[in-house]
Amino acid sequence: MNYILGGSYKSLLFALYLKNVLEEKTTIVTYKLHIIEFCQKQNIDYIKFDNIKINLLSIHNIFSLRKMLNDLILEINPKKEDVFFLPGNAKAHKFFYLAKELSKKGYKTWYKMLDLDGGDFQRYKPPWYKPVIFKSGILKVLFKIFLDLDLVYYYASEHPFLGIDNSFLKKYHIEQYDSNHSSEELIYEALETYKKEIKPGKFNCFIVADDCCDTFNQKSLESLWKNILDVPVAFAYKKHPAPKRNKNEIKYYNIFKDVQELPEYLPAEMFFSSIKGSVISVCSSALITASKFPNIKTISLLELVKWKSEENKNKWKKTFMKTSNNKILIPKNFDDLKELLLKVD
């Protein structure tokens, strides 16, 4: 049995690759509700555990978390031949702990970077006096003391966060998974197996709605979407999954109230084999996957919104160009965008 320790959509797509392409028994271990909903509707085995959150107001929960994760390993009751996959290097201390403990117990544990941007996070040496660093620094120490996790700082989208590096993998004998396929090839093959099962309906432009409004000016983003929806094109959109939305997010998504909505629990990538037309977003990594499909015109709106950091914008632009082989189109003004949307290839 393959067990995937993951809470991201890329974990789902990797599960589809193992299950449908390699025809191997696969189970996802997760606490994410949208992942569980996907597994239920797509007949993928899963093991659910509680999402015990750790922050400065609930430090005591770290004891409950450690006990729960240890009990989870007992619940899984792995066999000698079972294999575990850790598909990512950031923002996943629960899965890091599981991978560490399973590897220490002698179970084969693989690491596979599934983000198509290559997990392009910068190592970060933060100034301790910044409040956000002070808070995450306390958590970093607690994770070391009580979970025995050696975490490092990364930086992306203007925010520092905690993750693992190669020294973690080496220490716990977690090897890189090499299937002779790149991450994008694995995901493409997985998506092809679902080509006939996904019927999204009729539309010419698929909007992958960005939910990272702390990265760019929200009014700028809302204004852009309103102008785009005035273009005489048949649109459909998908929300970024979230267990609960605040008032700003509810207001933001209300822009799309008259637009065909695709199921939130499904990864945006699962529609790409079945549509003909455009896929647009500001900086969703789904654009990288879309650029691999010959039937899709892939468009990033990153030049059409106001960013809080030009450096961050340029980083995304560089990533898109590199990972898509310059296939992601980046219009410089709204007229260029409108022309791309109206043009039928």
C-alpha positions in Angstrom: 0.0 0.0 0.0 1.1 3.5 -0.8 0.3 6.2 1.8 0.5 9.9 0.8 1.0 12.2 3.7 -0.5 15.4 2.3 -3.0 18.1 2.4 -2.5 19.8 -1.0 -4.1 19.3 -4.4 -0.8 18.2 -5.8 -1.0 15.3 -3.3 -4.3 14.3 -4.8 -2.9 14.4 -8.3 0.0 12.2 -7.3 -2.4 9.8 -5.7 -4.3 9.6 -9.0 -1.0 8.9 -10.7 -0.1 6.0 -8.4 -3.7 4.6 -8.4 -4.7 5.0 -12.1 -1.4 5.1 -14.0 0.8 2.7 -12.0 -2.3 0.8 -10.7 -1.0 0.7 -7.2 -3.1 0.7 -4.0 -3.0 4.2 -2.6 -4.4 5.9 0.5 -4.2 9.6 1.4 -3.6 10.6 5.0 -5.0 14.1 5.6 -7.0 16.5 7.7 -8.1 18.8 4.8 -11.8 18.7 4.3 -11.8 19.5 0.6 -9.2 16.6 0.1 -11.5 14.3 1.9 -14.5 15.3 -0.1 -12.6 14.7 -3.3 -11.5 11.2 -2.1 -15.1 10.4 -1.2 -16.5 11.3 -4.6 -13.6 9.9 -6.6 -13.4 6.6 -4.7 -9.9 7.1 -3.3 -9.1 5.6 0.1 -8.2 8.0 2.8 -7.5 8.2 6.5 -8.7 11.4 8.3 -7.2 12.9 11.4 -8.1 16.0 13.4 -6.5 19.3 12.6 -5.1 20.3 16.0 -3.9 23.9 15.5 -0.8 25.3 17.2 -0.4 29.0 17.7 0.7 31.3 20.5 -2.7 31.1 22.2 -2.8 27.3 22.1 0.7 26.2 22.7 -0.6 23.5 25.1 -2.2 21.8 22.2 1.3 20.6 21.1 1.0 17.7 23.6 -2.4 16.7 22.2 -1.0 16.9 18.6 2.0 14.7 19.4 -0.2 12.1 21.0 -2.7 12.2 18.2 0.0 11.7 15.5 1.5 8.8 17.4 -1.9 7.2 17.7 -2.5 7.8 14.0 0.6 5.7 13.2 -0.8 2.9 15.4 -4.2 3.3 13.5 -2.5 3.0 10.1 -0.8 -0.1 11.4 1.6 -0.2 8.5 3.0 -3.4 7.1 6.7 -4.0 6.3 6.1 -3.6 2.6 4.0 -0.3 2.8 5.5 2.9 1.4 5.0 6.5 2.5 5.3 9.6 0.4 6.0 13.1 1.7 5.0 15.4 -1.2 6.3 18.8 -0.2 8.8 20.8 1.9 6.8 23.6 3.5 3.9 24.5 5.8 3.3 20.9 6.9 4.7 20.2 10.4 2.1 17.4 11.0 3.2 15.5 7.9 6.9 16.2 8.6 6.4 14.6 12.1 4.7 11.6 10.6 7.4 11.1 8.0 10.1 11.4 10.6 8.5 8.9 13.0 7.6 6.4 10.2 11.1 6.5 8.8 12.6 6.0 12.3 10.5 2.9 12.7 12.0 1.5 9.5 9.2 2.1 7.0 10.2 3.2 3.5 9.5 6.9 3.2 10.0 8.9 -0.1 10.1 12.6 -0.7 8.7 14.1 -3.9 8.5 17.8 -4.7 5.1 18.1 -6.5 4.8 21.9 -6.8 5.3 22.7 -10.5 7.1 25.9 -9.5 9.7 23.6 -8.1 8.9 24.6 -4.6 10.8 27.7 -5.6 11.0 29.1 -2.0 14.0 31.2 -0.9 15.8 30.3 2.3 15.3 33.1 4.6 17.4 34.5 7.6 14.8 36.6 9.3 15.4 39.6 11.6 14.2 38.3 15.0 12.6 41.7 16.0 9.7 41.5 13.4 6.5 40.4 15.1 5.7 37.7 12.6 9.2 36.3 12.9 9.0 36.4 16.7 5.8 34.4 16.7 7.0 31.8 14.2 10.3 31.7 16.0 8.6 30.6 19.2 6.8 27.9 17.2 10.0 26.8 15.6 11.6 26.2 19.0 8.5 24.4 20.3 8.4 22.1 17.3 12.1 21.3 18.0 11.6 20.6 21.7 8.4 18.7 21.6 8.2 17.2 18.1 12.0 16.9 17.4 11.5 18.8 14.1 14.5 20.8 12.7 12.7 23.3 10.6 14.1 26.2 8.5 12.7 29.5 7.3 11.6 30.0 3.7 10.2 33.0 2.1 7.5 33.4 -0.6 4.6 35.7 -1.4 5.9 38.2 1.1 5.6 35.9 4.1 8.2 33.8 5.9 7.1 30.2 6.9 8.6 27.0 8.2 9.7 24.0 6.2 12.3 21.3 5.8 15.5 21.1 3.8 17.8 18.3 2.6 19.4 17.9 6.0 16.1 16.8 7.4 15.7 14.2 4.6 19.3 13.0 5.1 19.0 12.7 8.9 15.9 10.5 8.7 17.0 8.6 5.5 14.1 9.9 3.5 15.0 9.4 -0.2 14.1 11.4 -3.2 11.4 9.6 -5.3 12.7 9.1 -8.9 10.1 7.8 -11.3 12.0 9.0 -14.4 9.2 11.5 -14.8 9.1 15.1 -13.8 6.4 16.4 -11.5 4.6 17.9 -14.5 4.7 14.7 -16.4 3.3 12.7 -13.5 0.5 15.2 -13.1 -0.3 15.3 -16.8 -0.5 11.5 -17.0 -2.8 11.5 -13.9 -5.1 14.1 -15.5 -5.3 12.2 -18.8 -6.8 9.2 -16.9 -9.8 11.4 -15.9 -10.3 13.1 -19.3 -13.5 11.2 -20.0 -14.9 11.5 -16.5 -14.9 15.3 -16.2 -17.6 17.2 -18.0 -17.4 20.8 -17.0 -20.0 22.3 -19.3 -19.8 24.9 -22.0 -17.5 27.9 -21.6 -14.6 29.5 -23.4 -12.7 30.9 -20.4 -11.9 29.2 -17.1 -11.1 31.5 -14.2 -8.9 30.1 -11.5 -9.8 32.7 -8.9 -6.8 33.7 -6.7 -7.5 33.8 -3.0 -4.2 35.5 -2.0 -5.5 39.0 -1.6 -2.7 39.8 0.9 -0.3 39.6 -2.0 -1.9 42.3 -4.1 -4.3 45.2 -3.7 -7.8 43.7 -3.3 -9.7 46.7 -4.8 -7.4 46.4 -7.8 -8.1 42.7 -8.2 -11.9 43.1 -7.8 -11.9 45.9 -10.4 -10.0 43.8 -12.8 -12.3 40.8 -12.5 -15.4 43.1 -13.0 -13.9 44.4 -16.2 -13.0 40.9 -17.4 -16.5 39.7 -16.8 -17.9 42.4 -19.1 -16.0 40.9 -22.0 -18.6 38.9 -24.2 -17.1 35.5 -23.4 -18.6 32.4 -21.7 -16.9 32.2 -18.4 -16.7 29.6 -15.6 -14.7 29.9 -12.4 -13.5 27.9 -9.4 -12.8 29.2 -5.9 -9.6 28.6 -4.1 -10.7 26.0 -1.4 -11.0 27.2 2.2 -12.8 25.7 5.2 -14.2 29.1 6.2 -14.2 32.5 4.5 -14.0 35.9 6.1 -16.2 38.9 5.1 -13.6 40.2 2.6 -13.4 36.9 0.8 -17.2 36.5 0.7 -17.4 40.0 -0.8 -14.7 39.2 -3.3 -16.3 36.0 -4.5 -19.6 37.7 -4.8 -18.2 39.3 -8.0 -18.7 35.9 -9.7 -22.3 35.3 -8.5 -23.6 35.2 -12.1 -20.8 33.0 -13.5 -20.9 29.3 -13.8 -19.1 27.8 -10.8 -17.2 24.6 -10.9 -17.0 22.3 -7.9 -14.6 23.8 -5.3 -13.4 20.4 -4.0 -12.0 19.5 -7.5 -8.5 20.6 -8.4 -8.6 23.2 -11.2 -6.1 21.0 -13.1 -8.7 18.2 -13.5 -10.7 20.3 -16.0 -7.8 21.0 -18.3 -8.0 17.9 -20.5 -11.7 18.6 -21.1 -11.8 22.3 -22.0 -11.0 24.3 -25.1 -10.3 27.9 -24.6 -8.4 30.1 -22.1 -7.4 29.5 -18.5 -6.7 32.8 -16.6 -5.5 33.7 -13.1 -3.1 36.1 -11.6 -0.5 33.8 -10.0 -2.1 30.4 -9.4 0.4 27.5 -9.9 -2.4 25.8 -11.9 -1.3 28.1 -14.8 1.9 26.1 -15.0 0.0 22.9 -15.5 -2.4 24.5 -18.0 0.5 25.6 -20.1 1.3 22.0 -20.8 -2.0 21.3 -22.5 -2.1 22.1 -26.3 -5.8 22.8 -26.2 -5.4 25.7 -23.7 -4.4 29.3 -24.0 -2.9 30.1 -20.6 -3.0 33.7 -19.4 -1.5 35.4 -16.3 -3.0 38.7 -15.1 0.0 39.6 -13.0 0.8 42.8 -14.9 -2.8 44.0 -14.6 -3.1 44.2 -10.8 -1.4 46.3 -8.2 1.1 44.2 -6.2 2.2 45.0 -2.7 5.7 43.9 -3.7 7.3 44.4 -7.2 9.9 41.9 -6.2 7.3 39.3 -5.6 5.6 40.0 -8.9 8.8 39.7 -10.8 9.6 36.4 -9.0 6.3 35.0 -10.2 6.8 36.3 -13.7 10.3 34.6 -13.8 8.9 31.4 -12.5 6.0 31.3 -15.0 8.4 32.0 -17.9 10.9 29.3 -16.8 8.4 26.5 -15.9 6.1 27.0 -18.9 8.8 27.5 -21.5 7.4 31.0 -22.2 4.0 29.5 -23.0 2.1 31.5 -20.3 0.9 34.7 -21.9 1.2 37.9 -19.8 -0.7 40.8 -21.3 0.6 44.3 -20.4 -2.7 46.1 -20.6 -6.4 45.3 -20.6 -6.8 45.8 -24.4 -4.2 43.1 -25.0 -6.1 40.8 -22.6 -9.4 41.4 -24.2 -7.9 40.6 -27.6 -6.6 37.3 -26.3 -9.9 36.4 -24.8 -11.9 37.2 -27.9 -9.5 35.6 -30.3 -10.5 32.0 -31.3 -7.6 29.9 -32.4 
